[in-house]
Amino acid sequence: MDHALALPARRITDLLSSGLPARAKSKRQAMDQPRSDPDQELVKRTQAGDASAFDDLVVKYTPRLYGLVYNMTSNHEDTNDLLQDIFAKAYKAIRGFRGKSSFIPSPST
């Protein structure tokens, strides 16, 4: 006989009344905390003047953004021009980036 099947199942009410501290944060608390994002180190290095760190971000995000922008333009030349504009604006604005969101947010579905 399998002993795992013989154990009694805990009910949801037992779990809720177990006195464990709640882990959920309010949206305000979550927004006020810097994100632990793998891109955060690259952003910090870019803010410190390391242009190669920004190059790494460009290499990482170009395929994803290319697909997104191309779906809007249906034109490769326009897509390339827009990507240059996007990354140029991101580079100019990166000094003010506080890390409270991801470098490039996921598109909402």
Sequence and secondary structure as in RCSB ss.txt:
>XXXX:A:sequence
MDHALALPARRITDLLSSGLPARAKSKRQAMDQPRSDPDQELVKRTQAGDASAFDDLVVKYTPRLYGLVYNMTSN
HEDTNDLLQDIFAKAYKAIRGFRGKSSFIPSPST
>XXXX:A:secstr
  HHHHS    HHHHHTS        HHHHHHS    TTHHHHHHHHTT HHHHHHHHHHHHHHHHHHHHHHH  
HHHHHHHHHHHHHHHHHHGGG  SSS SS     
